[in-house]
Amino acid sequence: MSEERFIDLETRLAHQDQLLNELNDVVTEQQAKIMQLEALCKSLIQRVRSVGDGVPADEAVDERPPHY
């Protein structure tokens, strides 16, 4: 194998290593964001359920008072 070809392969490998590290950083950031969004969704679900628990199911929310 010629030295020029060997240098070319080493250069390509170095670029691939750099790209792999950059992609790993992006995936790590995306995973952190996904975890934040999942926590937010769980929190919102709990809030909606707690609001729903405050009103009995058989009672209408927008019912007119009897004096109308």
The first five atom37 places (N, CA, C, CB, O) and aatype in JSON, in Angstrom:
{
  "aatype": [12, 15, 6, 6, 1, 13, 9, 3, 10, 6, 16, 1, 10, 0, 8, 5, 3, 5, 10, 10, 2, 6, 10, 2, 3, 19, 19, 16, 6, 5, 5, 0, 11, 9, 12, 5, 10, 6, 0, 10, 4, 11, 15, 10, 9, 5, 1, 19, 1, 15, 19, 7, 3, 7, 19, 14, 0, 3, 6, 0, 19, 3, 6, 1, 14, 14, 8, 18],
  "atom_mask": [
    [1, 1, 1, 1, 1],
    [1, 1, 1, 1, 1],
    [1, 1, 1, 1, 1],
    [1, 1, 1, 1, 1],
    [1, 1, 1, 1, 1],
    [1, 1, 1, 1, 1],
    [1, 1, 1, 1, 1],
    [1, 1, 1, 1, 1],
    [1, 1, 1, 1, 1],
    [1, 1, 1, 1, 1],
    [1, 1, 1, 1, 1],
    [1, 1, 1, 1, 1],
    [1, 1, 1, 1, 1],
    [1, 1, 1, 1, 1],
    [1, 1, 1, 1, 1],
    [1, 1, 1, 1, 1],
    [1, 1, 1, 1, 1],
    [1, 1, 1, 1, 1],
    [1, 1, 1, 1, 1],
    [1, 1, 1, 1, 1],
    [1, 1, 1, 1, 1],
    [1, 1, 1, 1, 1],
    [1, 1, 1, 1, 1],
    [1, 1, 1, 1, 1],
    [1, 1, 1, 1, 1],
    [1, 1, 1, 1, 1],
    [1, 1, 1, 1, 1],
    [1, 1, 1, 1, 1],
    [1, 1, 1, 1, 1],
    [1, 1, 1, 1, 1],
    [1, 1, 1, 1, 1],
    [1, 1, 1, 1, 1],
    [1, 1, 1, 1, 1],
    [1, 1, 1, 1, 1],
    [1, 1, 1, 1, 1],
    [1, 1, 1, 1, 1],
    [1, 1, 1, 1, 1],
    [1, 1, 1, 1, 1],
    [1, 1, 1, 1, 1],
    [1, 1, 1, 1, 1],
    [1, 1, 1, 1, 1],
    [1, 1, 1, 1, 1],
    [1, 1, 1, 1, 1],
    [1, 1, 1, 1, 1],
    [1, 1, 1, 1, 1],
    [1, 1, 1, 1, 1],
    [1, 1, 1, 1, 1],
    [1, 1, 1, 1, 1],
    [1, 1, 1, 1, 1],
    [1, 1, 1, 1, 1],
    [1, 1, 1, 1, 1],
    [1, 1, 1, 0, 1],
    [1, 1, 1, 1, 1],
    [1, 1, 1, 0, 1],
    [1, 1, 1, 1, 1],
    [1, 1, 1, 1, 1],
    [1, 1, 1, 1, 1],
    [1, 1, 1, 1, 1],
    [1, 1, 1, 1, 1],
    [1, 1, 1, 1, 1],
    [1, 1, 1, 1, 1],
    [1, 1, 1, 1, 1],
    [1, 1, 1, 1, 1],
    [1, 1, 1, 1, 1],
    [1, 1, 1, 1, 1],
    [1, 1, 1, 1, 1],
    [1, 1, 1, 1, 1],
    [1, 1, 1, 1, 1]
  ],
  "atom_positions": [
    [[0.86, -1.17, 0.0], [0.0, 0.0, 0.0], [0.9, 1.23, 0.0], [-0.97, 0.0, 1.23], [1.83, 1.32, 0.79]],
    [[0.61, 2.16, -0.89], [1.44, 3.35, -0.97], [1.18, 4.26, 0.23], [1.18, 4.1, -2.29], [0.13, 4.23, 0.86]],
    [[2.18, 5.07, 0.52], [2.06, 5.97, 1.68], [0.96, 7.0, 1.44], [3.41, 6.68, 1.95], [0.26, 7.39, 2.38]],
    [[0.79, 7.44, 0.2], [-0.26, 8.42, -0.12], [-1.65, 7.83, 0.17], [-0.16, 8.86, -1.61], [-2.51, 8.5, 0.73]],
    [[-1.84, 6.59, -0.21], [-3.13, 5.92, 0.04], [-3.35, 5.73, 1.54], [-3.18, 4.55, -0.68], [-4.47, 5.89, 2.03]],
    [[-2.29, 5.4, 2.26], [-2.38, 5.22, 3.7], [-2.76, 6.54, 4.38], [-1.04, 4.7, 4.26], [-3.59, 6.54, 5.29]],
    [[-2.19, 7.64, 3.97], [-2.51, 8.96, 4.51], [-3.96, 9.33, 4.2], [-1.55, 10.04, 3.92], [-4.66, 9.88, 5.05]],
    [[-4.41, 9.0, 2.99], [-5.8, 9.26, 2.61], [-6.77, 8.49, 3.52], [-6.03, 8.89, 1.14], [-7.78, 9.03, 3.96]],
    [[-6.45, 7.23, 3.78], [-7.3, 6.41, 4.67], [-7.31, 6.97, 6.09], [-6.81, 4.95, 4.68], [-8.35, 7.01, 6.74]],
    [[-6.15, 7.4, 6.57], [-6.08, 7.99, 7.92], [-6.9, 9.28, 7.99], [-4.61, 8.26, 8.32], [-7.58, 9.55, 8.98]],
    [[-6.83, 10.07, 6.95], [-7.6, 11.32, 6.9], [-9.09, 11.03, 6.91], [-7.23, 12.14, 5.65], [-9.84, 11.68, 7.65]],
    [[-9.52, 10.07, 6.1], [-10.94, 9.7, 6.09], [-11.4, 9.2, 7.46], [-11.19, 8.64, 5.03], [-12.48, 9.54, 7.92]],
    [[-10.56, 8.39, 8.09], [-10.9, 7.86, 9.4], [-11.02, 8.99, 10.42], [-9.84, 6.84, 9.85], [-11.92, 8.97, 11.26]],
    [[-10.13, 9.95, 10.36], [-10.2, 11.09, 11.29], [-11.48, 11.88, 11.08], [-8.98, 12.01, 11.1], [-12.11, 12.29, 12.06]],
    [[-11.89, 12.1, 9.83], [-13.14, 12.82, 9.54], [-14.35, 12.01, 10.02], [-13.26, 13.11, 8.02], [-15.31, 12.58, 10.54]],
    [[-14.29, 10.71, 9.84], [-15.41, 9.87, 10.3], [-15.51, 9.88, 11.82], [-15.24, 8.44, 9.78], [-16.61, 9.88, 12.37]],
    [[-14.37, 9.87, 12.49], [-14.39, 9.95, 13.95], [-15.0, 11.27, 14.42], [-12.97, 9.8, 14.52], [-15.8, 11.3, 15.35]],
    [[-14.62, 12.35, 13.76], [-15.17, 13.66, 14.11], [-16.67, 13.69, 13.87], [-14.48, 14.77, 13.3], [-17.43, 14.18, 14.71]],
    [[-17.11, 13.17, 12.74], [-18.53, 13.14, 12.42], [-19.3, 12.27, 13.41], [-18.75, 12.63, 10.99], [-20.4, 12.63, 13.82]],
    [[-18.73, 11.16, 13.78], [-19.36, 10.27, 14.76], [-19.52, 10.97, 16.11], [-18.52, 8.98, 14.93], [-20.56, 10.85, 16.75]],
    [[-18.52, 11.71, 16.52], [-18.62, 12.46, 17.78], [-19.68, 13.55, 17.7], [-17.26, 13.08, 18.14], [-20.43, 13.76, 18.65]],
    [[-19.76, 14.24, 16.58], [-20.79, 15.27, 16.4], [-22.18, 14.66, 16.41], [-20.56, 16.03, 15.08], [-23.1, 15.21, 17.03]],
    [[-22.35, 13.54, 15.74], [-23.65, 12.87, 15.73], [-24.02, 12.37, 17.12], [-23.63, 11.69, 14.73], [-25.18, 12.43, 17.51]],
    [[-23.05, 11.88, 17.86], [-23.29, 11.44, 19.22], [-23.77, 12.6, 20.09], [-22.02, 10.81, 19.82], [-24.68, 12.44, 20.91]],
    [[-23.16, 13.78, 19.92], [-23.59, 14.96, 20.67], [-25.03, 15.33, 20.34], [-22.66, 16.14, 20.37], [-25.81, 15.67, 21.24]],
    [[-25.38, 15.26, 19.08], [-26.75, 15.59, 18.66], [-27.74, 14.6, 19.26], [-26.86, 15.59, 17.13], [-28.79, 14.99, 19.76]],
    [[-27.42, 13.33, 19.2], [-28.32, 12.3, 19.76], [-28.46, 12.48, 21.26], [-27.78, 10.87, 19.44], [-29.56, 12.32, 21.8]],
    [[-27.38, 12.81, 21.94], [-27.42, 13.03, 23.38], [-28.33, 14.22, 23.71], [-26.01, 13.27, 23.94], [-29.14, 14.14, 24.64]],
    [[-28.2, 15.31, 22.97], [-29.07, 16.48, 23.17], [-30.53, 16.12, 22.9], [-28.63, 17.64, 22.26], [-31.41, 16.54, 23.64]],
    [[-30.78, 15.37, 21.85], [-32.15, 14.98, 21.52], [-32.74, 14.1, 22.62], [-32.18, 14.25, 20.18], [-33.91, 14.25, 22.96]],
    [[-31.95, 13.2, 23.17], [-32.45, 12.33, 24.24], [-32.8, 13.16, 25.47], [-31.41, 11.27, 24.59], [-33.82, 12.9, 26.12]],
    [[-31.97, 14.13, 25.79], [-32.26, 15.0, 26.94], [-33.57, 15.77, 26.71], [-31.1, 15.98, 27.18], [-34.38, 15.9, 27.62]],
    [[-33.75, 16.27, 25.5], [-34.98, 17.01, 25.17], [-36.19, 16.09, 25.23], [-34.87, 17.65, 23.76], [-37.25, 16.49, 25.73]],
    [[-36.06, 14.87, 24.73], [-37.15, 13.9, 24.79], [-37.53, 13.62, 26.23], [-36.76, 12.59, 24.08], [-38.72, 13.55, 26.56]],
    [[-36.55, 13.47, 27.09], [-36.83, 13.21, 28.5], [-37.55, 14.39, 29.14], [-35.52, 12.91, 29.25], [-38.45, 14.2, 29.96]],
    [[-37.15, 15.62, 28.79], [-37.83, 16.81, 29.3], [-39.28, 16.84, 28.83], [-37.1, 18.08, 28.84], [-40.18, 17.13, 29.62]],
    [[-39.5, 16.55, 27.56], [-40.85, 16.57, 27.01], [-41.73, 15.48, 27.62], [-40.8, 16.4, 25.5], [-42.91, 15.7, 27.86]],
    [[-41.15, 14.31, 27.88], [-41.91, 13.24, 28.53], [-42.32, 13.66, 29.94], [-41.08, 11.93, 28.58], [-43.45, 13.4, 30.36]],
    [[-41.41, 14.29, 30.66], [-41.74, 14.76, 32.01], [-42.83, 15.83, 31.96], [-40.48, 15.32, 32.71], [-43.73, 15.84, 32.8]],
    [[-42.75, 16.71, 30.98], [-43.78, 17.74, 30.81], [-45.12, 17.12, 30.49], [-43.37, 18.73, 29.72], [-46.14, 17.54, 31.03]],
    [[-45.14, 16.14, 29.62], [-46.39, 15.46, 29.27], [-47.0, 14.78, 30.49], [-46.15, 14.43, 28.16], [-48.21, 14.87, 30.7]],
    [[-46.18, 14.11, 31.28], [-46.68, 13.46, 32.49], [-47.27, 14.49, 33.45], [-45.56, 12.67, 33.18], [-48.32, 14.26, 34.04]],
    [[-46.59, 15.61, 33.58], [-47.08, 16.67, 34.46], [-48.41, 17.21, 33.97], [-46.05, 17.8, 34.55], [-49.33, 17.43, 34.76]],
    [[-48.51, 17.43, 32.66], [-49.76, 17.94, 32.1], [-50.9, 16.93, 32.24], [-49.56, 18.29, 30.62], [-52.03, 17.31, 32.52]],
    [[-50.59, 15.66, 32.06], [-51.61, 14.62, 32.24], [-52.11, 14.63, 33.68], [-51.04, 13.22, 31.87], [-53.31, 14.52, 33.92]],
    [[-51.19, 14.76, 34.63], [-51.6, 14.79, 36.03], [-52.47, 16.01, 36.32], [-50.37, 14.8, 36.95], [-53.45, 15.91, 37.06]],
    [[-52.12, 17.16, 35.75], [-52.93, 18.37, 35.95], [-54.32, 18.21, 35.38], [-52.24, 19.58, 35.32], [-55.31, 18.6, 36.0]],
    [[-54.4, 17.65, 34.19], [-55.71, 17.46, 33.56], [-56.54, 16.48, 34.39], [-55.55, 16.95, 32.11], [-57.74, 16.7, 34.58]],
    [[-55.93, 15.43, 34.86], [-56.66, 14.46, 35.68], [-57.12, 15.08, 37.0], [-55.79, 13.23, 35.97], [-58.22, 14.81, 37.46]],
    [[-56.28, 15.92, 37.6], [-56.66, 16.54, 38.86], [-57.79, 17.55, 38.65], [-55.46, 17.24, 39.51], [-58.66, 17.69, 39.52]],
    [[-57.8, 18.24, 37.53], [-58.9, 19.14, 37.22], [-60.17, 18.33, 36.98], [-58.57, 20.03, 35.98], [-61.25, 18.72, 37.42]],
    [[-60.04, 17.22, 36.3], [-61.18, 16.35, 36.04], [-61.73, 15.73, 37.31], [0.0, 0.0, 0.0], [-62.93, 15.46, 37.39]],
    [[-60.87, 15.5, 38.3], [-61.32, 14.91, 39.56], [-62.14, 15.9, 40.39], [-60.13, 14.44, 40.37], [-62.92, 15.48, 41.24]],
    [[-61.97, 17.19, 40.15], [-62.68, 18.2, 40.92], [-64.15, 18.32, 40.57], [0.0, 0.0, 0.0], [-64.91, 18.85, 41.37]],
    [[-64.57, 17.86, 39.41], [-65.95, 17.97, 38.95], [-66.55, 16.57, 38.85], [-66.05, 18.72, 37.59], [-66.02, 15.74, 38.12]],
    [[-67.64, 16.3, 39.57], [-68.27, 14.99, 39.43], [-68.76, 14.75, 38.0], [-69.44, 14.87, 40.4], [-69.17, 15.68, 37.31]],
    [[-68.7, 13.5, 37.58], [-69.04, 13.16, 36.19], [-70.52, 13.4, 35.89], [-68.69, 11.71, 35.9], [-70.86, 13.73, 34.76]],
    [[-71.41, 13.24, 36.88], [-72.84, 13.4, 36.62], [-73.29, 14.85, 36.68], [-73.64, 12.57, 37.6], [-74.43, 15.15, 36.33]],
    [[-72.43, 15.75, 37.11], [-72.79, 17.17, 37.21], [-72.33, 17.9, 35.95], [-72.16, 17.81, 38.48], [-71.17, 17.81, 35.56]],
    [[-73.25, 18.63, 35.33], [-72.9, 19.38, 34.12], [-72.16, 20.65, 34.53], [-74.17, 19.71, 33.28], [-72.55, 21.31, 35.49]],
    [[-71.12, 21.0, 33.81], [-70.3, 22.15, 34.15], [-70.99, 23.45, 33.74], [-68.93, 22.04, 33.48], [-70.96, 24.41, 34.5]],
    [[-71.61, 23.49, 32.58], [-72.22, 24.72, 32.06], [-73.73, 24.74, 32.26], [-71.91, 24.87, 30.59], [-74.44, 25.37, 31.49]],
    [[-74.2, 24.08, 33.26], [-75.65, 24.03, 33.5], [-76.14, 25.38, 34.0], [-76.0, 22.92, 34.51], [-75.48, 26.0, 34.83]],
    [[-77.31, 25.84, 33.51], [-77.89, 27.09, 33.95], [-78.45, 26.95, 35.35], [-78.99, 27.55, 32.97], [-78.97, 25.89, 35.71]],
    [[-78.35, 27.99, 36.14], [-78.95, 27.94, 37.46], [-80.48, 27.84, 37.34], [-78.56, 29.19, 38.27], [-81.05, 28.26, 36.33]],
    [[-81.16, 27.29, 38.35], [-82.58, 27.05, 38.24], [-83.43, 28.31, 38.18], [-83.02, 26.22, 39.38], [-84.6, 28.22, 37.79]],
    [[-82.93, 29.49, 38.55], [-83.76, 30.69, 38.53], [-83.91, 31.33, 37.16], [-83.2, 31.69, 39.46], [-84.58, 32.35, 37.04]],
    [[-83.29, 30.77, 36.11], [-83.45, 31.32, 34.75], [-84.65, 30.75, 34.08], [-82.23, 31.05, 33.91], [-84.94, 31.11, 32.94]]
  ]
}
